[in-house]
C-alpha cells in the first residue's frame, strides 16, 4: 500500500494517529499493542468532529499528568526492551533519536540524558510508537508527503516564549523541503516532524496511485488565517495502491474478459559460487526495487557443480536498474534478458473486514467473472505472531472470512 500525507495545516502526533485511525485502525487494537512498551496510566479516546464541512477524527491521549518527563536513555531502553515488532522498534528509535539530537544541540546537553520536556511524556510515546504501529497494521510500504508548511509567531513552552517554528522542529526538518504556511500558529510540532521525516520516502506532489481510502486527523488549534472560518486544521492521509498497468489496455490491445496482455522482460543468470544467504538477500532487494517476480532454481552446471539460476520478471522501465543491481550484488559477470508477453488477471489491493478486524487483501477477478479474495502473507504473519496462533490457521480463517459471502 502507498500513503500520501497531505499536510493541509501541518502535522502533529495526535493528527497523525487520528488520520490513521480514520483509515480503519481499531482503537482497542492500538491500545492493546501499545501495552507492549509497557505504559501505565494512559487511555486513547476519539471524537468525530467537523471542520469546514469535513468530518475528521479528533484523537486524545489521556495520560497521567503527574508522571515525570523521560530522557532519551529512558525512552530508548523502554522501546528496545519491548515486544514490539522490529520494524516498529526501528522507526520509533529513529524518531526519538531525531528529537533527542535536536534537543541536545539546542540546550547544549548530552544526548543520553537530555530531557524531552513536552515530548518526553506518555502522550508523545503513544503518538510516535502508535503511528508506526498503525502504518504496519494498514500494510503501508511506501509513504510520500506534500511539502511541509510552517507557521509563524510565538508559542509558550517550559522555557518561556519561543519563536514558531520552534528550534527543535526546524532542526529535525533539515534537508526537507518546507514552505511558509501563512498561519500564525505552530503548524508542525517536533513530534510531527520526527514522524513524517522517519516515514517519508519523498516530499512533493501526490504520486500516481489508485485511491483506496482517505483518513482525516484533526488538530486541537484553529488556524484563523483572516477568512471567516480559517483553514481546516486537518491532516489528510490518502491510502492507495500502485497504478497497475494490468488494469489498463496496453499498446492499443483490448482486454479479453479479465485477462490482460502485458509486456515484460525476463532477466536470467546462473551462478555456482555464491553463498545462498547472499542470493536470498539479492532476491529481497530485487523485489524491493520493483521486480514483479523472482525465482531461484536449482541447476547442474559445468563440471557437475550444483548452482542456482536467478530468474527475474520486470516491467520494461525497471530493466536497466535491476540488471545493475544483479551485477553489483552477485558473483555473475553477465546476464541474459528477453522481452515476453504475459497474460494476467485483473487484481487490486483492498481492505476487508474479518474476524481479525480490517485487514489487507488482494482482490482477483477470474475469467468467469467470479471474485476471489486472498490475504496478504505479511498480514497473516503479523496476525499469527501477535495472537500466538499457527500461521496456517490464521491464513485458513482469513480465506473463509473473506470468501464466505
C-alpha positions in Angstrom: 0.0 0.0 0.0 1.0 3.6 -0.7 0.2 6.5 1.7 0.3 10.2 0.8 0.4 12.6 3.8 -1.4 15.8 2.6 -0.2 18.4 5.2 -3.2 20.8 4.8 -2.4 22.5 8.1 0.8 20.8 9.1 1.3 17.7 11.2 1.4 16.6 14.9 1.4 13.3 16.7 -2.3 13.3 17.5 -3.3 14.4 14.0 -1.3 11.5 12.5 -2.9 9.0 14.8 -6.3 10.4 14.2 -6.0 10.1 10.4 -4.7 6.6 10.6 -7.5 5.5 12.9 -9.9 7.2 10.5 -8.5 4.8 7.8 -9.6 1.8 9.8 -7.1 1.1 12.6 -9.2 -0.1 15.7 -8.5 2.0 18.8 -8.8 -1.1 21.0 -6.2 -2.9 18.9 -3.9 0.1 19.1 -4.2 0.3 22.9 -3.5 -3.5 23.2 -0.4 -3.2 21.0 0.9 -0.2 23.0 0.8 -2.3 26.1 4.0 -4.0 24.8 6.1 -1.0 25.9 4.6 -1.2 28.7 3.0 2.1 29.5 0.9 2.8 32.6 -1.7 5.5 33.2 -3.0 6.3 29.7 -6.1 5.9 27.6 -6.9 6.7 24.0 -10.3 8.1 23.0 -11.6 9.6 19.8 -14.3 12.0 18.9 -15.8 12.7 15.4 -15.5 16.4 14.6 -16.3 18.6 11.6 -14.1 21.4 10.3 -15.2 23.5 7.3 -17.7 20.7 6.5 -15.1 17.9 6.6 -15.6 15.1 9.1 -12.4 14.1 10.9 -11.2 12.1 13.9 -10.0 14.1 16.9 -7.8 11.8 18.9 -7.0 12.3 22.6 -4.3 10.7 24.7 -5.4 10.9 28.3 -2.2 10.5 30.3 -1.1 10.7 33.9 -0.1 14.4 34.3 2.0 13.6 37.4 4.4 11.4 35.6 7.9 12.9 35.1 9.3 13.5 31.6 11.8 10.9 30.4 15.2 11.4 29.0 16.4 9.9 25.7 18.1 7.0 27.5 14.9 6.0 29.3 12.9 6.1 26.2 15.4 4.1 24.2 15.5 1.4 26.9 11.7 1.3 27.0 11.4 0.7 23.3 14.4 -1.7 23.0 13.1 -4.0 25.8 9.5 -4.1 24.5 7.9 -6.9 22.4 7.1 -4.5 19.5 8.0 -5.7 16.0 11.5 -5.0 14.7 10.1 -2.5 12.2 8.1 -0.5 14.8 11.1 -0.5 17.2 13.5 0.7 14.5 11.2 3.6 13.4 10.4 4.6 16.9 14.1 4.7 17.9 14.9 6.7 14.8 12.2 9.2 15.5 13.1 9.7 19.2 16.8 10.0 18.3 16.0 12.8 15.9 14.2 14.7 18.7 16.9 13.9 21.2 19.7 15.1 18.9 17.8 18.3 18.2 17.1 19.0 21.9 20.7 18.2 22.9 22.2 20.6 20.4 19.7 23.4 21.3 20.2 23.1 25.1 23.9 22.1 24.9 23.1 18.8 26.8 24.3 15.3 26.5 22.1 13.2 24.2 21.7 10.3 26.6 20.5 12.4 29.5 18.6 15.3 27.7 15.1 15.6 28.9 12.4 15.8 26.3 10.1 18.1 28.3 6.9 18.5 26.2 7.8 15.4 24.0 9.0 13.2 26.8 5.7 12.2 28.3 3.3 9.3 27.7 1.4 11.2 25.1 4.5 11.5 22.8 5.3 7.8 23.2 1.7 6.9 22.3 1.8 9.3 19.3 5.1 8.2 17.9 5.0 4.4 18.6 1.3 4.3 17.8 1.7 5.9 14.4 4.3 3.3 13.4 2.0 0.5 14.7 -0.8 1.9 12.5 1.4 2.1 9.4 2.3 -1.6 9.9 -1.4 -2.5 10.6 -2.5 -0.9 7.3 0.2 -2.6 5.3 1.7 0.6 4.1 5.1 0.1 2.5 5.7 3.4 0.7 5.0 6.9 2.1 5.1 10.3 0.5 4.2 13.8 1.7 3.4 17.2 0.5 6.0 20.0 1.1 6.0 20.8 4.8 4.1 24.0 5.7 5.5 26.0 8.6 3.6 28.6 10.7 5.0 31.7 12.4 4.5 33.6 15.6 5.3 32.5 19.2 4.5 29.6 21.4 4.8 29.0 25.2 6.9 26.1 26.5 8.7 25.1 29.7 11.5 27.6 28.9 9.1 30.5 28.1 8.1 32.0 24.8 10.0 30.8 21.7 9.5 31.5 18.0 7.5 29.4 15.6 8.6 27.1 14.1 10.3 26.0 17.3 14.0 25.3 17.2 13.6 21.5 17.6 11.2 21.3 14.7 13.5 23.3 12.4 16.5 21.1 13.4 14.6 17.9 12.6 13.4 19.2 9.2 17.0 19.9 8.0 17.2 18.7 4.4 13.4 18.6 4.0 11.5 20.9 1.6 9.4 23.4 3.6 7.2 26.4 2.8 5.5 29.3 4.6 2.1 28.1 5.7 0.9 31.7 6.1 -0.6 31.0 9.5 0.2 32.4 13.0 0.4 29.1 14.9 2.6 26.1 15.4 1.7 24.0 12.3 4.4 21.4 12.8 5.3 20.0 16.2 8.7 18.3 16.9 6.7 15.0 17.3 5.0 15.6 13.9 8.3 16.5 12.3 10.0 13.3 13.7 7.2 11.1 12.5 7.0 12.5 8.9 10.8 12.6 8.3 11.1 9.0 9.6 8.3 7.7 7.5 8.5 9.6 4.3 10.2 8.5 1.1 9.7 11.8 -0.8 8.2 15.3 -0.5 6.2 16.9 -3.3 3.1 16.1 -5.4 0.9 13.1 -4.8 2.4 10.0 -6.7 0.3 8.1 -9.2 -1.9 5.6 -7.4 -5.3 4.1 -7.2 -7.1 5.6 -4.1 -8.4 3.0 -1.7 -9.1 5.1 1.5 -8.9 8.6 2.9 -8.4 9.5 6.6 -8.6 12.9 8.3 -7.0 13.7 11.7 -8.0 16.9 13.5 -5.6 19.2 15.3 -6.5 20.9 18.5 -5.9 24.5 17.4 -7.8 26.7 14.9 -5.8 28.5 12.3 -7.6 31.9 11.9 -6.0 33.0 8.6 -8.1 36.1 8.2 -11.0 34.4 6.4 -14.3 34.0 8.2 -13.6 30.4 9.3 -10.0 30.0 8.5 -8.3 26.8 7.1 -9.4 23.5 8.5 -6.8 22.3 10.9 -6.5 18.8 9.4 -4.0 16.2 8.3 -5.3 14.2 5.3 -3.8 10.7 4.6 -4.6 9.2 1.3 -4.2 5.4 1.1 -3.8 3.7 -2.3 -2.2 1.0 -4.4 0.2 1.4 -7.2 -1.5 2.3 -10.5 -1.3 -1.1 -12.0 -0.9 -1.4 -15.8 -2.7 -4.7 -15.6 -6.0 -2.9 -15.3 -5.4 -0.8 -18.5 -5.3 -1.7 -22.2 -1.6 -1.7 -23.3 -0.2 -0.8 -26.7 -3.7 -0.4 -28.1 -4.7 -4.0 -27.2 -8.1 -4.6 -25.7 -8.8 -6.8 -22.7 -10.3 -10.2 -23.2 -12.6 -10.6 -20.3 -10.5 -10.0 -17.2 -7.3 -11.3 -18.8 -4.9 -8.6 -20.0 -1.7 -8.9 -22.0 1.3 -7.2 -20.5 4.8 -6.6 -22.0 7.6 -7.6 -19.6 11.2 -8.5 -19.6 12.8 -11.7 -18.2 16.3 -11.5 -16.8 18.3 -14.7 -16.2 21.7 -15.6 -14.9 23.3 -18.7 -13.3 25.9 -19.0 -10.6 27.7 -21.8 -8.8 30.0 -19.8 -6.5 27.6 -17.7 -4.4 26.6 -18.0 -0.7 22.9 -19.0 -0.7 22.3 -16.4 2.1 23.6 -13.6 -0.2 21.3 -14.9 -3.0 18.4 -14.6 -0.6 19.4 -11.1 0.2 19.5 -10.3 -3.6 16.0 -11.7 -4.0 14.7 -9.3 -1.3 16.5 -6.3 -2.9 15.1 -7.1 -6.4 11.5 -7.3 -5.1 12.0 -4.0 -3.1 13.2 -2.2 -6.3 10.3 -3.2 -8.4 10.7 -6.8 -9.7 7.4 -8.4 -10.5 8.6 -11.9 -9.7 11.9 -13.5 -8.6 12.7 -17.2 -8.8 15.7 -19.2 -7.6 16.0 -22.5 -9.4 18.5 -25.3 -8.6 20.6 -26.3 -11.7 23.5 -28.6 -12.5 26.3 -26.6 -14.1 29.6 -27.4 -15.9 31.9 -29.9 -14.2 28.7 -31.2 -12.4 28.8 -28.3 -10.0 25.4 -27.5 -8.3 24.3 -24.0 -9.0 21.4 -21.6 -8.9 19.6 -19.9 -11.8 18.1 -16.5 -11.0 15.1 -15.5 -13.0 13.6 -12.1 -12.7 10.4 -10.7 -14.3 10.0 -6.9 -14.5 8.3 -4.0 -16.3 10.4 -2.5 -19.2 11.2 0.6 -17.3 12.9 -1.4 -14.5 15.1 -3.5 -16.8 18.3 -1.4 -16.6 18.2 -0.7 -12.8 17.6 -4.4 -12.0 20.4 -5.6 -14.2 22.7 -3.2 -12.5 21.6 -4.5 -9.1 22.2 -8.1 -10.1 25.7 -7.3 -11.4 26.5 -5.3 -8.3 25.2 -7.7 -5.7 26.0 -11.2 -7.2 29.1 -13.0 -8.4 27.9 -13.3 -12.0 29.7 -11.4 -14.8 26.8 -11.3 -17.2 23.0 -11.7 -17.6 20.6 -12.7 -20.3 17.3 -10.8 -20.9 14.5 -11.1 -23.3 11.1 -9.5 -23.9 8.0 -11.6 -23.4 4.2 -11.1 -23.1 2.4 -12.5 -20.1 -1.4 -12.8 -19.5 -2.5 -11.6 -16.1 -5.8 -11.4 -14.3 -7.2 -8.1 -13.1 -6.5 -7.5 -9.4 -6.3 -4.8 -6.8 -5.4 -4.3 -3.1 -8.5 -3.9 -0.8 -9.2 -3.7 2.9 -11.6 -6.4 4.1 -13.5 -6.8 7.4 -12.7 -10.2 9.0 -12.9 -11.9 12.4 -9.4 -10.4 13.0 -10.5 -6.9 12.2 -9.9 -5.0 8.9 -7.0 -6.5 7.0 -5.3 -6.0 3.7 -6.1 -8.5 0.9 -5.8 -8.9 -2.9 -9.0 -9.0 -4.9 -8.7 -11.1 -8.1 -11.2 -11.3 -10.9 -11.3 -14.7 -12.6 -12.2 -15.2 -16.3 -15.7 -16.4 -15.3 -16.2 -13.0 -13.6 -16.0 -14.6 -10.1 -14.1 -12.6 -7.5 -11.6 -14.2 -5.1 -10.0 -12.5 -2.1 -6.6 -13.6 -1.0 -5.0 -12.5 2.3 -1.5 -10.9 2.0 1.2 -13.1 3.5 2.7 -10.3 5.7 -0.7 -9.6 7.2 -1.1 -13.3 8.1 2.4 -13.4 9.5 1.8 -10.4 11.7 -1.5 -11.7 13.0 0.0 -15.1 13.7 2.8 -13.5 15.8 0.5 -11.1 17.6 -2.0 -13.7 18.6 0.3 -16.7 19.1 -1.5 -18.7 16.5 -0.2 -21.1 13.8 0.2 -19.3 10.5 -1.8 -21.9 8.6 -4.8 -21.4 11.0 -4.7 -17.6 10.5 -4.4 -18.0 6.7 -7.2 -20.5 6.5 -9.6 -18.5 8.7 -8.9 -15.3 6.7 -9.7 -17.2 3.5 -13.0 -18.4 5.0 -13.9 -14.9 6.3 -13.0 -13.1 3.0 -14.8 -15.5 0.7 -17.8 -16.6 2.7 -20.2 -14.0 1.3 
